[in-house]
Amino acid sequence: MAGHLKVLILSSADSEPNISTNEKFISRIRDRMSKNVEIEWLNYHQINLEISTSGSVVRKTSDLSELKTYDFVFFKSTLRHSEFASIIARYLKMKNIDFACDEVIDHSTSTKLSQLDRIGQEGLSIPRTFYVTRASWHNQYSKLLDMFGEKFIFKAIDSFGGDQNYLVHSASEFKDALNSHEGVEFIAQEFLANDCDYRLLVLDNEVKLIIKRIGSVDTHLNNTSKGASAELINTSTFDQSVLDMAIKSANIIKRNISGVDILFELKSNTPYILEVNASPQIGSGAFMEEKVQIFSEFIERRVKNQEGSKIYED
């Protein structure tokens, strides 16, 4: 009807008596609102997220409608889902949808989930990604088949070194991966065929080191911690546009020191950003001497810059 307004209240309530308390709260609000205002409340488990180079889309899982259809969203609580709430708030801001409270949007990029969201919003190439909360994964396999086909990546949002990272080929493999890590939050991604990937060490807007990592034939992983071979690549011979991608992605995440992982999809040769590592094995892994030298120069440069900026008084 004309002038009909929709309000969404997001809550972390997922068990009794919290759900009952929420229902009563919402009911009392409805009784006091104008008849042209419709109020609905959802738990974060009832929301799904798709991330791609075209940006992020946030939908209700029940009917796949976008949250942009609401006129106002209230984050009643963000307990246990603060990062997801921040992504939802950023999506709402992009769609010019009012929300409260403003503080929700300010969340550090603590996992791959928010990294990919922010990088994708800037139009950089990333693998198509799907996320729901841990409680909702059990009935999502058919959705993943529709999105990615019969083979896709399923990995923990905070994994490192190739741990908790699976190439899934069947419903049983999907179930096993999920059940093997109780309490772990996962994302699913399209599988990008490749024969290697690259770790670009970015310090203060400059790519200082590139390591090519070539995985063994019996795994989809290119991590040296999983047995991949490694070789140094001369930065001057690398595609400048890809160097610029790495630098831009580090700036988006606001990391002065980062290891940007990039792979080239075999068929199209398109570069995709996989991750912007906050701790890119500076103190371990391959080519330790080169990394120690680069990091030492970085610290010395920053210290000298700080020294030059000080004002000394008599």
C-alpha positions as CSV (number, residue, x, y, z in Angstrom):
1,M,0.0,0.0,0.0
2,A,1.1,3.6,-0.5
3,G,3.4,4.9,2.2
4,H,4.1,1.4,3.5
5,L,7.4,1.3,5.4
6,K,9.5,-1.7,6.4
7,V,11.7,-1.9,9.4
8,L,14.1,-4.8,10.2
9,I,15.5,-5.5,13.6
10,L,18.6,-7.7,13.7
11,S,19.3,-9.6,16.9
12,S,21.7,-12.3,18.1
13,A,18.9,-14.1,20.0
14,D,19.0,-17.7,19.0
15,S,17.8,-19.7,22.1
16,E,15.0,-19.6,24.6
17,P,14.2,-17.5,26.6
18,N,16.0,-14.9,24.4
19,I,13.8,-15.6,21.4
20,S,10.7,-15.3,23.5
21,T,12.0,-12.0,25.0
22,N,12.6,-10.7,21.5
23,E,9.2,-11.6,20.3
24,K,7.5,-9.8,23.2
25,F,9.7,-6.8,22.6
26,I,8.8,-6.6,18.9
27,S,5.1,-7.2,19.7
28,R,5.1,-4.2,22.1
29,I,6.8,-2.0,19.5
30,R,4.2,-3.0,16.8
31,D,1.4,-2.0,19.1
32,R,2.8,1.5,19.3
33,M,3.7,2.1,15.7
34,S,1.7,3.6,12.9
35,K,-0.3,1.1,10.8
36,N,1.8,1.9,7.7
37,V,5.0,0.7,9.5
38,E,5.8,-3.1,9.2
39,I,8.3,-4.4,11.7
40,E,10.2,-7.7,11.3
41,W,13.0,-9.2,13.3
42,L,15.7,-11.7,12.2
43,N,18.6,-13.5,13.7
44,Y,21.9,-13.4,11.8
45,H,21.5,-17.1,11.1
46,Q,18.6,-16.1,8.8
47,I,20.8,-13.9,6.6
48,N,23.2,-14.9,3.8
49,L,26.0,-13.0,2.1
50,E,27.4,-13.2,-1.4
51,I,30.6,-11.4,-2.2
52,S,32.1,-10.9,-5.7
53,T,34.0,-8.4,-7.8
54,S,30.6,-6.6,-8.3
55,G,30.2,-6.0,-4.6
56,S,28.3,-7.6,-1.8
57,V,24.7,-8.7,-1.7
58,V,22.9,-9.4,1.7
59,R,19.7,-11.4,1.6
60,K,17.1,-13.1,3.8
61,T,17.7,-16.8,3.5
62,S,13.9,-17.6,3.6
63,D,12.9,-15.8,0.4
64,L,16.2,-14.5,-0.9
65,S,15.0,-10.9,-0.8
66,E,17.7,-8.3,-0.4
67,L,17.9,-6.2,2.8
68,K,17.8,-3.1,0.6
69,T,14.0,-3.5,0.5
70,Y,13.8,-2.2,4.1
71,D,13.5,1.4,4.9
72,F,15.4,1.2,8.3
73,V,17.5,-1.5,10.0
74,F,18.1,-1.5,13.7
75,F,21.1,-3.6,15.0
76,K,19.5,-4.6,18.4
77,S,22.6,-6.7,19.2
78,T,25.7,-7.9,17.5
79,L,26.9,-10.4,20.0
80,R,29.0,-13.1,18.3
81,H,28.4,-11.6,14.9
82,S,30.1,-8.2,15.0
83,E,32.0,-8.7,11.8
84,F,29.0,-9.9,9.9
85,A,27.0,-7.0,11.3
86,S,29.7,-4.5,10.1
87,I,29.5,-6.0,6.6
88,I,25.7,-5.7,6.6
89,A,26.0,-2.1,7.8
90,R,28.4,-1.3,4.9
91,Y,26.0,-2.9,2.5
92,L,23.1,-0.8,3.8
93,K,25.2,2.4,3.5
94,M,26.0,1.6,-0.1
95,K,22.3,1.2,-0.8
96,N,21.4,4.4,1.1
97,I,19.4,2.5,3.7
98,D,19.2,4.1,7.1
99,F,20.4,2.1,10.1
100,A,21.4,2.4,13.8
101,C,23.7,2.4,15.5
102,D,26.5,4.0,13.4
103,E,29.2,2.3,15.4
104,V,28.4,-1.1,13.9
105,I,30.1,-0.2,10.7
106,D,33.5,0.3,12.4
107,H,35.0,-3.1,12.7
108,S,38.6,-4.2,11.8
109,T,39.1,-6.6,9.0
110,S,39.8,-9.5,11.3
111,T,39.1,-12.3,8.9
112,K,38.9,-13.2,5.2
113,L,35.2,-12.4,5.3
114,S,35.5,-8.7,5.8
115,Q,38.6,-8.5,3.7
116,L,36.9,-9.9,0.7
117,D,33.8,-7.7,1.3
118,R,35.9,-4.5,1.3
119,I,38.1,-5.5,-1.6
120,G,35.2,-6.6,-3.7
121,Q,33.4,-3.3,-3.0
122,E,36.3,-1.5,-4.7
123,G,36.0,-3.6,-7.9
124,L,39.1,-5.7,-7.5
125,S,38.9,-9.3,-8.7
126,I,38.1,-11.8,-6.0
127,P,36.7,-15.3,-6.0
128,R,32.9,-15.4,-5.8
129,T,32.2,-16.1,-2.2
130,F,29.2,-17.2,-0.1
131,Y,28.7,-17.0,3.7
132,V,26.1,-17.9,6.3
133,T,26.7,-18.3,10.0
134,R,27.8,-21.6,11.4
135,A,24.3,-22.6,12.5
136,S,23.0,-22.3,8.9
137,W,25.5,-24.3,6.9
138,H,23.9,-27.7,7.3
139,N,21.2,-27.1,4.7
140,Q,23.2,-25.0,2.2
141,Y,24.8,-27.7,0.0
142,S,22.2,-27.5,-2.8
143,K,22.7,-23.7,-2.9
144,L,26.5,-24.2,-3.2
145,L,26.0,-26.6,-6.1
146,D,23.8,-24.0,-7.9
147,M,26.4,-21.3,-7.3
148,F,29.7,-23.1,-7.9
149,G,29.0,-26.5,-9.5
150,E,30.2,-29.8,-8.2
151,K,33.6,-28.6,-7.0
152,F,34.2,-25.6,-4.7
153,I,36.5,-24.3,-1.9
154,F,35.3,-24.5,1.7
155,K,37.6,-22.9,4.2
156,A,37.6,-21.3,7.7
157,I,37.3,-17.5,7.6
158,D,40.3,-17.1,9.9
159,S,42.5,-20.0,8.7
160,F,46.1,-19.6,7.8
161,G,48.8,-21.8,6.2
162,G,46.3,-23.8,4.3
163,D,44.7,-25.3,7.4
164,Q,40.9,-25.9,7.5
165,N,40.9,-25.4,3.7
166,Y,39.1,-28.0,1.6
167,L,38.3,-28.7,-2.0
168,V,34.8,-30.2,-1.8
169,H,33.5,-32.6,-4.4
170,S,30.5,-34.2,-2.7
171,A,27.8,-33.7,0.0
172,S,29.7,-36.1,2.3
173,E,33.0,-34.2,1.9
174,F,31.1,-31.0,2.7
175,K,29.5,-32.5,5.8
176,D,32.9,-34.0,7.0
177,A,34.6,-30.7,6.7
178,L,31.9,-28.9,8.6
179,N,31.7,-31.5,11.3
180,S,35.4,-31.8,11.8
181,H,35.7,-28.2,13.1
182,E,33.1,-27.5,15.7
183,G,32.4,-23.8,16.2
184,V,34.5,-22.8,13.2
185,E,33.0,-20.2,10.8
186,F,33.4,-21.0,7.1
187,I,33.1,-19.4,3.7
188,A,32.5,-21.2,0.4
189,Q,34.2,-20.0,-2.8
190,E,34.3,-20.8,-6.5
191,F,37.3,-23.0,-7.4
192,L,39.7,-21.2,-9.7
193,A,41.9,-23.7,-11.6
194,N,45.6,-22.7,-11.3
195,D,49.1,-24.1,-11.4
196,C,50.5,-21.7,-8.7
197,D,49.9,-18.6,-6.7
198,Y,52.0,-15.6,-5.7
199,R,52.6,-14.0,-2.3
200,L,53.4,-10.3,-2.7
201,L,55.0,-8.7,0.3
202,V,53.7,-5.1,0.4
203,L,55.3,-2.5,2.7
204,D,54.3,1.1,2.6
205,N,52.8,1.2,-0.9
206,E,55.6,-0.8,-2.5
207,V,55.9,-4.5,-3.4
208,K,59.2,-5.5,-2.0
209,L,59.2,-9.3,-2.6
210,I,57.3,-11.8,-4.7
211,I,57.3,-15.5,-4.0
212,K,55.8,-17.9,-6.5
213,R,54.3,-21.0,-4.8
214,I,53.7,-24.2,-6.7
215,G,51.6,-26.8,-5.0
216,S,52.0,-30.6,-5.4
217,V,49.7,-32.5,-7.7
218,D,47.8,-34.2,-4.8
219,T,46.4,-30.9,-3.3
220,H,44.7,-27.7,-4.3
221,L,46.8,-25.8,-1.9
222,N,49.9,-23.7,-2.8
223,N,51.0,-23.0,0.7
224,T,54.7,-23.7,1.4
225,S,53.6,-25.0,4.8
226,K,51.7,-27.7,2.9
227,G,54.7,-28.8,0.8
228,A,54.6,-26.3,-2.1
229,S,57.8,-25.3,-3.7
230,A,58.8,-21.7,-3.8
231,E,60.9,-19.4,-6.0
232,L,61.6,-15.7,-5.9
233,I,60.3,-13.6,-8.8
234,N,61.9,-10.3,-9.8
235,T,59.4,-7.5,-9.0
236,S,60.6,-5.5,-12.1
237,T,59.4,-8.3,-14.4
238,F,56.0,-8.7,-12.9
239,D,52.9,-7.2,-14.4
240,Q,52.6,-3.6,-13.1
241,S,48.8,-3.8,-13.1
242,V,48.9,-6.8,-10.7
243,L,51.5,-5.0,-8.5
244,D,49.0,-2.1,-8.4
245,M,46.2,-4.5,-7.4
246,A,48.2,-5.8,-4.5
247,I,49.1,-2.3,-3.3
248,K,45.5,-1.1,-3.6
249,S,44.2,-4.1,-1.7
250,A,46.6,-3.5,1.1
251,N,45.5,0.2,1.3
252,I,41.8,-0.8,1.3
253,I,42.5,-3.0,4.4
254,K,44.8,-0.3,5.8
255,R,47.8,-2.6,6.3
256,N,51.3,-1.0,6.0
257,I,52.7,-4.5,6.1
258,S,50.9,-7.3,4.3
259,G,51.3,-10.4,2.3
260,V,48.8,-10.3,-0.6
261,D,48.0,-13.7,-2.1
262,I,47.1,-13.6,-5.8
263,L,46.5,-16.4,-8.3
264,F,45.9,-16.4,-12.1
265,E,42.9,-18.5,-13.2
266,L,44.3,-20.8,-15.9
267,K,41.7,-20.4,-18.6
268,S,41.3,-16.6,-18.6
269,N,44.7,-15.7,-17.0
270,T,42.7,-13.3,-14.8
271,P,44.4,-12.4,-11.5
272,Y,42.3,-12.9,-8.3
273,I,43.1,-11.6,-4.9
274,L,42.7,-14.4,-2.3
275,E,43.7,-12.7,0.9
276,V,45.6,-9.8,2.4
277,N,47.6,-11.4,5.2
278,A,48.3,-9.3,8.3
279,S,51.1,-11.7,9.3
280,P,52.7,-12.8,6.1
281,Q,55.3,-15.2,7.5
282,I,57.9,-12.5,7.8
283,G,59.6,-14.5,10.6
284,S,59.2,-18.0,9.0
285,G,58.8,-19.8,5.8
286,A,60.7,-19.5,2.5
287,F,63.4,-16.9,1.8
288,M,63.9,-15.9,5.4
289,E,67.1,-13.9,4.7
290,E,65.5,-11.7,2.1
291,K,62.4,-11.1,4.3
292,V,64.6,-10.2,7.3
293,Q,66.5,-7.7,5.2
294,I,63.4,-6.1,3.8
295,F,61.7,-5.9,7.2
296,S,64.9,-4.5,8.8
297,E,65.1,-1.7,6.2
298,F,61.4,-1.0,6.7
299,I,61.8,-0.5,10.5
300,E,64.9,1.6,10.1
301,R,63.2,3.8,7.5
302,R,60.1,4.3,9.7
303,V,62.3,5.1,12.8
304,K,64.3,7.6,10.9
305,N,61.2,9.3,9.5
306,Q,59.9,9.6,13.0
307,E,63.2,11.0,14.2
308,G,63.1,13.6,11.5
309,S,59.6,14.7,12.4
310,K,60.3,15.4,16.1
311,I,60.6,18.9,17.3
312,Y,63.3,19.4,19.9
313,E,63.1,22.2,22.4
314,D,65.9,23.8,24.3
